[in-house]
């Protein structure tokens, strides 16, 4: 009798955890539209809640639409998210200044974690100040352990990494600066 009751409680707990985990996952899924196709992204709201909130707000407000990948280093990462100077459809667009701008929102305090920077990781770009992340982020092409615990990991690519791999690369001698860069077509919650 007690064994059956324990089994039923365990079944209920497993079902509860499965359902709540899926519900949480659904609200943290986004689609990044690129020229070569869609990229499905899972955000880690339990690991970096402030950063996830910021990314979702900017994305769902359309701030990332038409923002270029201004710095792309082969074998490392593709950086984007300069909503101030990197939006190719804005009057303020200035490719020479892309990578120096931010949103009008305040910078975020770091939310470093033990999550590694693996292929497909999304992480916040920042200056030398660990609490300077704002709107810019990067997607890792390859594992980059030297970044671990120094940048806020806030998500990962779960589908469409082959489309990220097709982003135009920058000049290695110019720290990955890209001429005629690819851009985000749109970035939205599912």
N, C-alpha and C positions, 0 to 999 in steps of 0.2 A: 504494500500500500504506500509506504513512504518512498520506496524506490520509484514508483509510478508518478508520485507527486513531484519528486525531484526531476525526473525526466521531463515532465510537462513544463515545469518552471524553466528548465534549461532550454527546451524547445521554444518557449515563449521569448526568453531573453535573446536567443539567436535570431529569431524572426524579428524581434524589435530592433536589434542592432542592425540587421540587414536592411530593414525598411528605412530606418532613420539615416543610415549611412548613404543609401541611394538617394533619399530626398535631399540630403545635404549636397551630394555630388551634383544632382541635377541643377541646383541653384548656383553652382560654381562651375558650370560649363560655359565656354564661350567659343565663338567662331571668329577666327581671324581670316579674312578673305584676302588672298594674294593673287597676283596675275596668273599664276600657274595652278591655283585651286585653293580649296579651303583647308584650314588647319584647326583642328579641334583641340581646345586647351582646357585642362582641369586646373582650377585655382585652389590654393591651400589656405582656406579661411581659418582653419584651426591652427596653422603655423604662423601665418603673417596676416592677421585680421585687418590691420590698418592699411597695409599695402594692397590687399585684395579689394577692400572697400574703395580705395582710390582708383585702382585700375578699372573696376566695374563702373564707377561714376563717370570717369573720363570717357570710357568706351561707350557706355550707353547714352552719353550726351553727344556723341559723335565727334569728340575732340581728336581721336586717333585717325579718323577717316582722312585719307590723302597725305598722311605723314610719312616721310621718306625713311628708308633705312640708310642713314647718313654715314655709318661706320660699319663696315663688314670685312672681317678678317678671316680669310680662308683657313680652315682647320681650327677655328676658335669660336667666333660668335658673330651674330648680326644684331646691331644696335639701332633702335628706333625710339619714338615716343617724345621727341621734342615738339610739343604742341604749340610752342611759341614761334620758333623760326623754321621748323621742319615741315610745316603743312604746305604742300605744293599748290594748294588752291587758295591760299591766304595772301593778302597784300603784304604781310610781314615775312613771307617766305624768303629766306636767305640761306642758300646752301652753305656758304662760307661760315655762317654763324650756327648752323644746325649742329646740335650737340651741346650748345651753351645755354639753351633756353629751358623753360619749365612752364607749368600751368600757373594760374593765378592763385592756386591753393598753397597753403604753407608746406614747407618741407616736412618729411616724415621722420620720426625717430626710428632707428634701426630695429629690425626684428630678425636678427641673425639666428640661425638654427644649425642643427647638425645635419640637415639635408644636404647631400652632396650636389655639386654642379655636374650633372651627367648630361649626355647628349639629349637635347630636347628640353632642358631646364629653362624656365623663365626666371630671370633675376633682375632686380632693380639696379640701374646705373646710378652712380653718385659721384660727387667730387671726393677729395681726400677726407672730408668730414663724414664720418659714418652716419650722421643724422641729416644728410642732405638729399636723400632720394626724393623725387617729386613726381615726374611723369615718365621719364625715360627708362627703358628696360632693354634687355638683350635676351636672345635665344642662343643657347650653346649648340654649336655644330658637333662638338666632341666633348668628352669628359674633360673637365677643367678643375681638378682638385685644388689647384693653387688659389682658387677663389673661395673655397669653403670657409664658412664662419666669418667672412669679411663682407659679404654682400647678401641682401635679403632675397632668398628663394621664395617665390610666391606662386609658382605653378609649373606645369609641365605639358608638353605636347603629347596628346594621346592618340591622335590620328593626323596624317598629312605631313609628317616630317619631311617627306620627299619634296614637298612644295617649298618648305623652308630652305632645303638644300639648293634650290634653284635661284635663290635671291642673288642678285648681281653682287660680285665681290668688289672690294675696293683695292686701292693701290697699297701694297704691303709697305712701300717706302714712304707712304703718307699716313701711317697709322690707320689704314683701312678706309680712308676717305674715298667716297664713291662719286664719280662723275655720272650724271644722268641716272640717279639711283632709282631702284624699285621702290614702291610705296605700299602702304596698307590701303587696300580698297575700302574695307570696313572692318570694324571690330565690335562685336555685340554679344550680349548674353543670349543663350539659346532660349 
